[in-house]
Amino acid sequence: MSEYFDRSEFRFGSAAMATEEDIRRAGLYAERGLELGHIRSRSLRLASDAPLITFAGSGAGKLTTSIAGNVLKGLNGTPAMIFDPRGEIFAISGDHLARIGERAYCWGPRPVHGMPVQSCNPLTFLTLDNPNFHNDCAAAMAEWVPGTGGGSDGRYFELRAQDILTAIATARVEQFGKTSMTDIYRVVMTIEGNPHAWADQLDFMLFRSQFEHVRNIAGEILRKQEDSPREFGSILGEISAHMGFMHDPGVQAALAGGGFDLSCLIGPSAKDKVFLNVPAEHIGKLSPVIRIFFTVIMILKGRAPEANRLALMVDEAGQLGKFDTLLRAYTFARGGGTRVWAFFQDIGQIERNYGRAAVQTFVGSAQVRQFFGIRDYDTARLISDMIGQGTLEYDDELRQQDARRRRAQLVREVMTGGDPFVAAADLRYQNFAATHVTKQARSVFSPDEILNLPEDKQILFVSGKSVPPILAERRRYFERQDLAGTYVGNPYHPPVDRVQVATRFGRKELPVLECQPPAKIADFPQLAGRPMRYVKGYPFK
């Protein structure tokens, strides 16, 4: 133990990057687990249910080097929900997932690059026989109208808006046995658009609901409408501000349900994939929907610990605003069989949405911290500090040369009659100084070196494996021979009818062909109403 605290050799710091032996000893050359990167031609993998977090600047290639490779391999047969803002992950991988026997559903208000979309009601779990019915209603509505911390007045209106939506959702389940975001939206629209329908709804909530909190909220609504119309108008304005996206008939249809249910991801043999597609320009407006989807699936998985491990990949997590469920997933929700992997552009996105202290929570709670393509100095400085300082050893040639010159001078003095006993002590010192190595503190990677890291490199921190930080490689999916033939064209990088594939003899361009899907996968949702695509030379087997 005493040797561990001996810092004499590395007096200024012992930080260093991992060697290949360190990586091997940590078990990161595993056959299964999410792929983190490469060392030479070997994949780095980690099988765990602890969360991961990635920081990568805009345009750094998150899809091509981190996301695509894992999705194309089916995430090792793990069911997954993937936030796919531009729909390109689904577009390149959907056909191949069918080939390996995995159903892939795409939720979105519009068809995605010629691929089918399915409607989903994320609130089907709200039923009267659900023992957590009331808390689940409140949790879902809290993600619809999230707290922004904008002062006491703003917080009051947010909380009242959440309570009203929770009461409406509860009452609708009482009346009809189910509800949906589309159903709740239509009820809210009757408040000013159809007074008679709203009066009927309020009558049920006030006089026929079996739940006290629903009756109390209904009474409060009635009093405020009559006695405090301005206050009620402000509360209704708060609700409306978070419902603007529901005016779109496409969004209403997408949330009505009937296409698939989130329970498809829960079960001991589940391996389906759900892609959430929201146009990039509408992420801010539709962020409540994405938050509710992820909140609900985490609730469902938490109540089914025996179910297959679930992966949640959240690309562009910084665009979703304040998402408390995501923060909880990195703290006390970890270890419940749900593995979250969120992608941010920089630490500033976390600071703006959650506050500065949350940076430590996200980074400190993730088992894997991945950094590449860093564009801002604050994130670069964080990485530099996380790696730490080492002890730099170097030959100070000026001092060593001066010692050698002084040593030669002492020898000459002795040779010409000088006192050898006087010269001996000085000679020993000059011999030492002539070969002495100078030590100083030095960051293993300075912030500017992080900012200038080659585009094909990344830095990984892996906790719980006793491994130093790793300088690993990043390989794009279309440059990998093991992924050749598993993807089709990316609609954002035409042409889509041809793709680059890696072979033993280099890269080549091959056409993308179409065929009717075999009967055993013809009913898969990603193939609905269209032919299956494949790369020439890599037919379906």
N, C-alpha and C positions, 0 to 999 in steps of 0.2 A: 504493500500500500504506500510505503514511504517513497518508492520510486515514482509513483504517479504524481506526487507533489513536488518532485525535484525539477525545478525549472531552470537549472543552471545552464544547460545546453541551449535552451531556447528562451533566453531571458526576456526577450521583447515580445514573445508570442509564439505559439506552436501551430497556428492555423496552416492548413495545406489542403490541396485538392486530393480527392480519392485516387488511388491507384487501381489498376485492374484487379489486383489481388484483394484490395479492400472491397471492391464491388462483388467479386466472386464469393468472398467470405460472408457478405451480407445476404447472399441468396437472391440477388437481383437478376441473375441470368436464368430466371425460372421459365418454365414452359407455359404457365398459365398466369393470368392476371392482366390488368390494364398495361398497355405498352406505354412506357415513358420516354423512350428515345433509344439511341444505339451507341455502342462502343465498337468501333470498326464495323463488322458485319453482324454483331450479336445484339439482339434486342434486350433492353432493360425492362423487366416486368415486375409488378408487385401485386400479389393477391392479398386483398385485405378489404375490410368494409369501412375503413377510415377515410375521411374526405381528402380531396386534392384541390389545389388552387393553382391557377396559371395566370401569370401577368405577361401580356404580350401586346406590343404596340399595334396600332391600326396598320393593316396590310402586312403583318409579320409572318403570316402563313399558319395560323392556328389550325385551319381546316386541313391544309395539305400535309402537315407534319404531325399533328397531335390527334385530331378528331377522326379524320377519314380512315386511317389505318386501323383504329380500334373498331369503328363501326363496320367496316368492310369485313372484319373477322367476326362479326356478330357479337362483339363484346364477350367472347367466350361463352356464348349461349345464355348470357344474362339478360333478363328483361330490362328494358330501359325506356326512360322518357328523355327526349332530346329536344332542347330549344334550338330550333333551326331557323333563324330570322329570315334568311333569304331563300330557304328551300333547297339550297344546293347540296346539302348532305343527303337529303332524301332523294334528290334527282340522280345523284351518281351511284347511290348504294341500294336503292329500293329493289331493282331487278335481281341483284346478286343475293340479297337477303332472302328473296323468294327461292332462289336456287338452292340455298342451304337450309331451306325448310322453316324460315322464320317470317311470320306475318309482320307487316309494317303498315301502321295506320298513320295517315297525315291529317292533322287537324288544321283548319284554316278557313278564312272567310271566302277564299277564291281558289280555283284549281291552281296547282303549282307546276309550271313548266310542262304542261301536258300530262302531269301525273294526277290521279284522282285524290280528292279530299273527302273525309268522312266527318259527319256531325257527331258531336259528343256532348252530353250533359254531365259536367263534373259533379253535379249536386245530387246524383241518384242515391248516394249513401245517406241522404237526409230522409229518414223514415221514422215513424213513431215507435217502431220496435227496436230502434237503435238506442242502446242504453246511454249513449253520449250525445243524444240528439240535440239537446239545447246548446251544449258547449260547441258542438260541431257547427251548428248554425252560426253562432257568434264568431267562431274562428274564420269561417268562410267570408262572412260579411266584413270582418276586420281587414281582410285582404282587398276587398272591393273598395273600401274607403279607409286607406291606411292613415295612421297618425303621422303628421309631418312635423309636429313639435313647433308649430308656428305661433306660440304665445297661448295664454290661457283662454282667450276668446275663441281663437281658431280651434283649439283642442276641444272646447265645449261643443262647438257645432259638429266637429268630426265624430265625437262620441254619441251625440244625439242622432246623427245620421246612421251610425252603425246600429244603434238600438232600434231605430225604426225599420231598417232593412231586415234585421234579425227577427223582429216581430212579424213582419209581412211574410218572410220565408217560413216561419213556424206556422202561421195561420194557413198558408197555402198547402202545406203538407197535411195539416189537420183536415182541410176541406177536400183535397183531391188525392191524398196519399203520396204526392210527389210535388216537386217544384223544379225550376231551372232558372238560370240567369235571365233567359228570355221571358219567362213567366213573371219574374219579379219586376223586370223592366216595364212590362206592359201594365202591371198594377200601378207602379209609380206614375206612369204616364196618364192614368185616369184621374189622378188628383186634380189636375187642372184641365185635362182634355175631355173627361167624361164624368162629370159630377155624380150622375146617377149610379154608374158602376162603382165609383169610389165610395159612395154612401152605403151601397150594399156590402162592400168589403169591410168598411169600418164597422158596420152593424154586426157582422159576424165576429170580428175581433173584439168588439166591446161587450157583446151580450152572449155569444155562443161558444167562444173559445174556452177550452178547459184549463188553459194556462194563465196563471195570474199575471205574469209579466207581459203577456200579449194584451190582456185587458187593460193593464195600467198604461201601456204605451198608447193604446187606442184612445183612452180617456185623455191622456196628455195631448195627443194630436188634435182631438176635438176642441179642447180648451184653447190651445194655441191658435187654431184656425179662427176661433170666434173672438178671443180676447187679446191675443198677441200676434196679429197677422204678419207684422214685420219680422218678428223673431222666427215664426214658422216659415216665412219666405226665405230667411237666411239658411235655415236648416235644409229646406227643400233645394235651395241653390247649391248647398254643399253636396247633396245627393246627386243632383243633376250634373254637377261638374265632373263627377266620376262615372257618369253614365253616357256621356256623349258618344262613345264608340258604339253603343247599342242602337243608335239611330240607323245604322247601316243594316239593311235587310239581310245582307250576306252574313253578317256577324250573328244576327238573330237566328238565322237558319242553322249556322254552324254550332250554336250552343243549345239548340232545341233537343238534340239527342237523336238516337236511332241508328247511328252508324257504328259506334262501338262504345264500350263502357270501360272505365279505368280499371275495373276489376280484372281485365284481361292480363294485367301486369302482375297480379298477385296470385301465387300458387306455387306448390312444390315443383311443378314442371313448366312453369311459365317461362317463355323466352321471346315474347312478342316485343316489338319496338313501337313507340308512339313518338311521332315527330310533330312538334308544335311550330307551325309556320305563321309568322306575322310579318308583313312587309316591313322592311327596315325603317321606312319613314313613318310607320304607325306604331312602333314599339312603345313609345311613351304613352299613347292613348290606350292601347290594348294591354298595357302591363298588368292591370288588375286581373285579366283573364289568365295570363300566364302564372301569376302568383297563386291564384285559386287552384289551377291545375296541379301545381307542385305541392301546395299545402295539402290538398285532398289526397294525393297519392302517398305522401309521407304519413298522413293519418292512417290510411288503409294498411300500409306496410307495417307501421308500428303495432297494429293490432293483429298482425299475422306473422309472428316471428319465425314460424316454421316454413314460411314461403321462401321461394328462391330469392337469393340476394338481388337487390334492385339497384340499377345504376341511374343516376340523374345527371345529365350533362347540360349545363346552363351556359351556352355561348352568349356573349354580350351581356353578362350579368349586371354590369353597371348601368345598362339602359332600363332596367326594371324598377328603378327607384328604390325606396326603402322597402326591404323585403325581410321582415323579422323571422319568417319561417326559415329562410336560407341561413340567416345568422345562427338560429337555433340548431340547424343541421350540422353546423361546425362545432357545436359545443356539447350540450347534454344529449342531443339526439343521435350522436355518433355511436356506432356499435350496435345499432338496432337492425342491421341488415340492409341499410340504405347507404349507398356510396355516392356522395355528391362530388361533382367536379365542376367548379365554376371558373369562368374565364373573364378576367378583367383586363382593361388596357393599361391601367396604372393604379397606384394606391390612391390617387386623387379621387377616383370614382367611388371608392369605399368611403373616404372622408366626407364627400359631398352627400352621400345617401345615409350614412350611419353615424358619422362623427369620427374624429381622429382616433379615439380609443378603440374603435372597431377594427382598425388596421391590425392591431396586436391580436385581437380575438380571432380574426380570419387566419392570419399568417401563423399565429402560435398554435391554433387548433388543428390545422391541416397536417396530415402525415407527410404529404408530398407538396413541396412548393417548387413550382416550375417557372423559370424566367427566361425569356428570349425576346429579341426584337425590341428592347427597351428604348424608349424615345425621350423620357423625361429624367431630369437630374435627381428628383426626390426618390424615385423608385431605384435608380442606379445607386444612390448613396445607401439606401436600405439594404440592397444586396451586398454591397461592399462591407457594410458593418456586420451583416449576418455571417459572411465568410470569415471575417476577422483579420487580425494581423499576424504576420509571421516574422521570424528572425532572419533577416537577409545577411548572408555572409559574403564578403567580397575582399579582394586584395586591394589595399590602399597603396597603389604603386608608388606614389610620391613618398609616403612615409617609409615604405620598405626600401626604396632606392636610397633614401637618405640614411637609413640604418646600415645598409651595405657600404655606403661611402664612408660612414663614420667607423665601421669595423675595419675597413682597409687602412684607414688613417691610423687606428690604434696599433695595427700590426706593424706599420712602418715606424711608428714611434718606438715600439719595443725593439725593432731591428736596428734602430739607430741609437740605442743606449737608454731608452726609457725604462722606467721601473715596471717590470712585468706584473708585480703583485698589485700595483695600483690599476694597471690596465685590465687585469683579469676580470674584475667585477663588472666594469663597463663593457668588456667584450661579451660577457654572458648576456647582458641586457640587449646589446646590439644584435647578437645572434637570434635572440627571441623576436626582437622587433622586425628583423628582416623577413621573417616567415609568418608573422602574426596576421591572422585574418580578422578584419574589422566586422563588427556586428551592429546592425541598427534595425529599428522597427520599420516595417513596410507592409501596407495592405496587400494581401495576396492579389486582389483585384481592386484597383482604384475606381471611383465612379466613372471617370472618363474612359477607362478601359472597358467597363461594362457597356457604356454607350456605344463603343466601337467594336463590340464583340462580333465576329463574323456571323453572317446570316445563317450559316449551317450549324451553328453551335448554340448550346443552351446550358443553363446552370440549374442543377437539381439539388434540393435539400430533402433528404429522406429521414424521417425520425423513426426511432425504435429499432434501427438496424445497426447502430454503432458504426456508421459509415460517414466519412467527411463529405463535404459538398462535392458534387460530381460535375465535371465539365464533359458533357455528352454531345453527341451528334444529333442532328435533325435530318431525317430523310423524307423527301416528298413522296407521296403514295405512288405517283406515276413514274418514279425512278426506282421502284422496288420490284425486283423480280418475283418475290413471293406474292405480290398483289396483282401481277399481270393478269388481265382478263376478268378481274372482279369488279370493275367500275366502268361506267359509260361516261359520255361527255358531260362536262360541267356547262350548264347553260350560260354562265357568266364568262366563259372562256371558249368561244367558238373556235373551230367548228364542232358542233355536237355530234355530227355523224362520223367523226374520226377521233381516235384517242392515241396518245403516246403510251407505249408499253415497254418495259425493260426486259431484255432477253440476255442470254449468255454472251451474245455478240454485240451488245449495245442496244440503244433505244431504236424502236421503229414505230411507224405510224400505221395503225390498222383501222379498217372501217368498222362501224357499229351496225349490226344487222338486226332484223326483226323476225320473229316467228311466233306462232301461236303457242301459248304456254301448255305444257303437259297437263293432263287431266288432274294429276295429284296436287297441282298448285294453281289450277285455273281459277279457283275461288278465293285466292289470296287478295286482300284488299288493295295492295299496291298494283295489282294487274287488272283491276276492274275496268272493263270496257276498252281495253287497249292491248296491243301485242306486247310480247316480252322482248326486251333488247339484250343483245349479247355482242361480244367482240369476236370478230372473225378469227377462227383458230382456237376458240375457247367455247365450244358448244355446251349446251346443257347435257349433263350425264344422268 
